[in-house]
Amino acid sequence: MSIETDFFKRSRPDFPSLEAYGFNRKNKVYEYRENFLKDQFCAELQITEGGTIRGKVIDLETGEEYLPIRVQNQVGEFVGTVREAYLELLGKLEDACFVPVHFVYDQANRMETWIYGQYGARVEFPWEKYPGNGTFKCNSNDKWFAALLTVERGKLTGTDEDEIVEVMNLKADPDEIPELTKKPGVFRAWHMNKKHWISVLLDDTLDDEAVMALIRSSFQLVAKGKGKKVSATGAWVIPSNPKMYNVDAGFRAGKGVIEWHQHNDIKAGDEVYIYSSAPNSAILYRCEAVETDLVYRGMFKDSKGYKRSMRIRLIEKYPPDRYPLTFIKAHGGSVVRSARSMPKELLEAIKNN
């Protein structure tokens, strides 16, 4: 790893700031020169639009690159002075033109951003000894559903490769782990229970969508926790007020999927029936929960107390006279004022109707 790559490994260039600082843009490359150490040396830097940083230190007396600063065992006083002055120059550049990031790999930083947007979970760094290792917790039970760690590649592959890589440890169904670990970039977990966890390499071996799917699965497994209520029928009924929210318009705008505030412990795959209050007073929609335990985004005006949301997909819409309140009461149900497990008798009546 070069001096420049190592120095800027946890920061990314802010390109508008580069030109303001004095960089010249030529053929998608930003170039910069600055003399230092009383004009004895010149730093020549190049930054590509992809964020790759290259540098040279030129000895202005000879006109040649001063290579001793790049040799680790070169520790003489003069070499140390030049190296220190060059690093100070890079530090000023970083302060003016770079933004900090938590992780080295771009995919790791993208996943951090996505997790916060999806679940409202901020990365935490619990180990002072390992500042690059972070964890993400479920807001509902304060348990980890992801840990982003640094590890030697060889510890994953069973080889002597000593390259440091970033992986995300995720919980997985023990029955699925043998098949998951056949995928490129997926391994039995490093430093965690290999029966329940996997390690996913975050160097773009897997595309973002594939990694996101594994994160979703991990979140669902961890969010379930112990002792939580589940529906005995695998189906729920939730209320809606047509005066507050137009469900039909929501499904049209979301191409058949809407985000809804979540009470109870509905899980992905459960059926969700939507009861519309007066003037309908009937079950109008059969849906499937496709994602649950998301961070609530405030879809209703009166959102006080809502913390979680879910995404539900429309399967079928019923006419108002098919499952009115009289039908609901005749089969073990009642007026729906809050989310609840669908009574078995009512669910069977709907299925058999």
C-alpha positions in Angstrom: 0.0 0.0 0.0 1.4 3.4 -1.0 1.9 6.3 1.4 -1.0 8.1 -0.2 -3.4 5.2 -0.3 -2.7 4.5 3.4 -3.0 8.1 4.4 -6.4 8.7 2.8 -7.8 5.2 3.4 -10.6 6.6 5.6 -11.5 9.7 3.6 -12.7 10.4 0.1 -12.0 13.4 -2.1 -14.6 16.2 -2.3 -14.0 17.1 -6.0 -15.4 20.7 -6.0 -13.0 21.5 -3.2 -10.0 20.2 -5.1 -10.2 22.8 -7.8 -10.7 25.5 -5.2 -7.6 24.3 -3.5 -5.5 24.6 -6.7 -5.9 21.3 -8.5 -6.1 21.4 -12.3 -8.5 18.9 -14.0 -7.0 17.2 -17.1 -8.7 14.2 -18.8 -10.7 13.2 -15.7 -7.6 13.5 -13.5 -7.0 16.2 -10.9 -3.4 17.3 -10.7 -1.6 19.3 -8.1 2.0 20.5 -7.4 3.4 22.1 -4.3 7.0 22.8 -3.1 7.9 22.1 0.5 10.9 22.0 2.8 12.1 25.4 1.6 11.7 24.4 -2.0 14.0 21.5 -1.7 11.2 19.1 -2.7 8.0 19.1 -4.8 4.9 17.0 -4.2 3.1 15.9 -7.3 -0.3 14.5 -6.8 -2.9 13.0 -9.1 -6.5 12.1 -8.1 -8.7 10.3 -10.5 -12.5 10.7 -10.7 -12.7 7.2 -9.2 -10.9 8.4 -6.1 -7.5 6.7 -6.8 -4.7 8.9 -5.4 -1.1 8.8 -6.6 1.8 10.8 -5.5 5.5 11.5 -6.1 8.1 13.5 -4.1 10.6 15.1 -6.5 14.1 16.2 -5.3 14.3 19.6 -7.0 18.1 19.5 -6.9 18.3 16.3 -9.0 14.9 16.4 -10.7 14.4 12.8 -9.8 11.8 11.1 -7.5 13.0 10.9 -3.9 12.2 7.2 -3.2 13.8 6.7 0.2 10.6 8.0 1.9 8.8 4.9 0.5 11.2 2.4 1.9 10.1 1.2 5.3 13.6 0.5 6.6 14.9 3.9 5.6 14.8 5.6 9.0 17.6 8.2 8.8 17.1 11.6 10.2 16.9 13.4 6.9 14.6 10.8 5.3 12.4 11.1 8.4 12.3 14.9 8.0 11.2 14.7 4.4 8.6 12.0 5.1 7.2 14.0 8.0 7.0 17.2 5.9 5.2 15.3 3.1 2.7 13.8 5.5 2.0 17.2 6.9 1.3 18.5 3.4 -1.1 15.6 2.8 -2.8 16.4 6.1 -3.5 19.9 5.1 -4.9 18.6 1.8 -7.1 16.1 3.7 -8.5 18.8 6.0 -9.4 21.1 3.0 -10.5 18.7 0.3 -11.6 15.3 1.8 -14.6 14.0 3.7 -14.1 11.3 6.4 -15.6 7.8 6.0 -15.7 5.0 8.5 -14.5 2.2 6.3 -11.9 1.5 3.7 -13.9 -0.3 1.1 -16.5 1.8 -0.9 -19.0 -1.0 -0.6 -18.6 -1.1 3.2 -19.4 2.7 3.3 -22.4 2.2 0.9 -23.8 -0.5 3.2 -23.4 1.7 6.2 -25.4 4.4 4.5 -28.1 1.9 3.3 -28.5 0.3 6.8 -29.1 3.7 8.4 -31.6 4.7 5.8 -33.4 1.3 6.0 -33.3 0.6 9.7 -32.2 3.8 11.4 -29.2 1.9 12.9 -26.0 3.9 13.3 -22.7 2.2 13.3 -21.1 1.9 16.7 -17.4 1.3 17.4 -17.2 -0.6 20.7 -13.5 -1.7 20.6 -10.9 0.9 21.2 -8.2 -1.6 20.2 -9.9 -2.1 16.8 -11.1 1.3 15.7 -12.2 0.1 12.2 -14.5 -2.5 13.5 -18.1 -1.5 13.9 -21.5 -3.0 14.8 -25.1 -2.3 14.0 -28.0 -3.1 16.4 -31.7 -3.6 16.1 -33.5 -0.7 17.8 -36.2 -3.0 19.1 -33.9 -5.3 21.2 -30.4 -3.7 21.1 -28.9 -6.8 19.6 -26.4 -6.9 16.8 -27.6 -7.9 13.4 -24.4 -6.9 11.6 -20.7 -6.4 12.5 -18.3 -4.9 10.0 -14.8 -6.2 10.8 -11.2 -6.2 9.4 -9.5 -9.6 9.0 -6.6 -11.2 7.1 -8.0 -12.7 3.9 -6.2 -16.0 4.7 -8.3 -16.5 7.8 -11.3 -16.7 5.6 -9.8 -18.7 2.8 -7.6 -21.0 4.8 -4.5 -19.7 3.1 -1.5 -17.6 4.1 -2.8 -14.4 2.5 -2.1 -11.6 4.8 -4.0 -8.8 3.0 -6.4 -7.0 5.4 -10.0 -7.0 4.1 -13.3 -5.8 5.4 -16.2 -8.2 5.9 -19.7 -8.0 7.3 -20.7 -10.7 9.7 -24.4 -11.5 9.4 -26.8 -13.9 11.0 -28.2 -16.6 8.8 -30.4 -19.7 9.0 -28.2 -22.6 9.9 -29.8 -24.8 7.3 -29.0 -22.2 4.6 -25.4 -21.5 5.5 -23.8 -24.5 3.6 -25.5 -23.2 0.4 -24.7 -19.5 1.1 -21.0 -20.2 1.6 -20.8 -21.6 -1.9 -21.3 -18.1 -3.2 -18.2 -16.0 -4.0 -17.3 -13.7 -1.2 -19.4 -15.6 1.5 -17.6 -17.6 4.2 -18.4 -19.2 7.5 -18.2 -16.4 10.1 -14.8 -15.3 11.3 -14.6 -14.7 15.1 -18.3 -15.6 15.6 -20.5 -18.7 15.9 -20.1 -20.4 12.5 -23.4 -22.3 13.0 -25.4 -19.1 12.9 -23.3 -16.4 11.3 -21.5 -15.8 7.9 -18.9 -13.4 6.8 -19.5 -11.4 3.6 -16.5 -9.8 1.8 -17.3 -6.1 1.0 -15.0 -5.6 -2.0 -17.8 -5.8 -4.5 -17.4 -9.6 -5.1 -21.1 -9.6 -4.4 -23.2 -6.8 -5.8 -25.0 -4.4 -3.4 -28.4 -6.0 -3.9 -27.1 -9.4 -3.0 -25.5 -8.0 0.2 -28.6 -6.1 1.1 -30.7 -9.3 0.8 -28.4 -11.0 3.3 -28.6 -8.0 5.7 -32.4 -8.0 5.5 -32.4 -11.7 6.4 -30.0 -11.1 9.3 -32.1 -8.2 10.6 -35.3 -10.3 10.5 -33.6 -13.2 12.4 -32.2 -10.9 15.1 -35.3 -8.7 15.4 -37.5 -11.7 16.2 -35.8 -12.1 19.5 -37.2 -14.4 22.3 -40.6 -14.3 23.8 -42.1 -11.9 21.2 -45.7 -12.3 20.1 -46.4 -14.0 16.8 -49.6 -14.7 15.0 -50.9 -18.2 15.5 -52.4 -18.0 12.0 -49.6 -16.3 10.2 -52.0 -13.5 9.3 -52.9 -10.1 10.7 -55.6 -7.6 10.3 -54.8 -3.9 10.6 -57.0 -0.8 10.5 -57.0 2.1 8.1 -58.9 5.4 8.1 -59.9 6.6 4.6 -60.1 10.1 6.0 -56.5 10.0 6.9 -54.9 8.0 4.1 -56.0 6.9 0.6 -54.9 3.3 0.4 -55.7 2.9 -3.3 -53.7 5.9 -4.2 -50.8 4.6 -2.0 -50.7 1.3 -3.8 -50.9 3.0 -7.2 -48.0 5.3 -6.4 -45.9 2.4 -5.0 -46.7 0.1 -7.9 -48.5 -2.3 -5.6 -46.3 -1.8 -2.5 -46.8 0.7 0.4 -45.0 1.4 3.6 -47.2 1.2 6.7 -46.6 1.9 10.4 -46.0 -1.4 12.3 -47.3 -2.5 15.6 -47.0 -6.1 16.9 -44.4 -8.5 15.6 -45.5 -9.0 12.0 -42.7 -10.7 10.1 -41.9 -10.9 6.4 -44.1 -13.5 4.6 -47.1 -13.0 6.9 -50.4 -12.1 5.4 -51.8 -8.7 6.2 -55.5 -7.8 5.8 -56.5 -4.1 5.8 -59.8 -3.2 7.4 -61.2 0.1 6.2 -63.2 2.0 8.8 -66.4 4.0 8.1 -68.0 4.5 5.7 -66.7 1.1 4.5 -66.4 -0.8 7.7 -65.0 -3.8 5.9 -61.9 -5.8 5.0 -60.9 -4.4 1.6 -57.3 -5.7 1.0 -55.3 -8.9 1.3 -51.5 -8.2 1.3 -48.2 -9.8 2.1 -45.5 -8.3 4.4 -42.4 -8.2 2.3 -40.1 -6.2 4.8 -40.7 -5.5 8.5 -39.1 -3.7 11.4 -38.0 -0.7 9.3 -37.4 2.8 10.7 -40.7 4.7 10.6 -40.8 7.6 8.1 -43.9 9.4 9.1 -46.5 8.5 6.4 -49.4 9.8 8.5 -50.0 13.3 9.9 -50.7 11.9 13.4 -47.6 9.8 13.7 -46.9 10.3 17.4 -45.5 7.1 19.0 -44.8 5.2 15.8 -41.3 3.8 15.7 -41.4 1.0 13.2 -42.8 0.4 9.7 -43.2 -2.4 7.2 -43.6 -2.7 3.5 -46.7 -4.6 2.3 -47.5 -5.8 -1.2 -51.1 -5.9 -2.5 -52.3 -9.4 -3.4 -56.1 -8.9 -3.8 -58.7 -6.1 -3.3 -62.2 -7.0 -2.2 -65.5 -5.1 -2.9 -66.9 -3.5 0.3 -69.8 -5.9 0.5 -67.7 -9.1 0.6 -66.2 -8.9 4.1 -68.2 -6.2 5.9 -68.3 -5.8 9.7 -71.3 -8.2 10.0 -69.3 -10.9 8.3 -66.3 -10.3 10.6 -68.4 -10.5 13.7 -70.2 -13.6 12.5 -66.8 -15.4 12.3 -65.2 -14.5 15.6 -63.9 -11.0 14.8 -64.9 -7.5 15.9 -64.3 -3.8 15.0 -60.6 -3.4 14.1 -59.2 -0.5 16.0 -55.6 -1.7 16.2 -53.3 -4.3 14.6 -54.1 -7.8 15.8 -53.6 -11.5 14.9 -56.3 -12.6 12.5 -58.8 -15.0 14.3 -58.5 -18.5 12.9 -62.2 -18.8 12.3 -62.3 -15.5 10.4 -59.3 -16.4 8.3 -60.7 -19.8 7.4 -64.0 -18.2 6.5 -62.2 -15.8 4.1 -60.1 -18.5 2.6 -63.1 -20.7 2.0 -65.4 -18.0 0.7 
